[in-house]
Amino acid sequence: MHELRSPLHGIIGLANTLSQDKSPMQKPLTMMGHSAERVLDLITNLMDYWNLADDQVRTDSTKDELADLAVLAKEVMNRIESMKDKRGKPLKKDKVELKKDLQSVTISGDSQGLQQLLHHLLINALKFTPEGEVSMT
């Protein structure tokens, strides 16, 4: 799967660069870039699914660990606040407020897997929120 991602990044970058010129090909190149981004997202989701399925198989041999959900969520939120999208723009839009009203809750489980889950949820929330707030409570 990783072998598919690298060429797609090249296609996306080239399509974005070429579509910025005013030409009859601008619209088709923009569509090509968007389609390649969609395929890249699908491949990423498949890889995540396979990783989760693989982790589930290994779960029997791994021991559960205690983790503070608020601490994990705050770590994820702090990392994501400074992330940029594929075009180099901040992932969190100026009109979006990120609320961190979290209470300490200790859980038993795979803290790394939980952080990955929170990471994906928050990234999707920020991607699809043009204005307003994204909060974890």
Secondary structure by P-SEA (a helix, b strand, c coil): caaaaaaaaaaaaaaaaaacccccaaaaaaaaaaaaaaaaaaaaaaaaaaaaaaaaaacccbbbbbbcaaaaaaaaaaaacccccccccccccccbbbbccccbbbbbccaaaaaaaaaaaaaaaaaaccccccccc
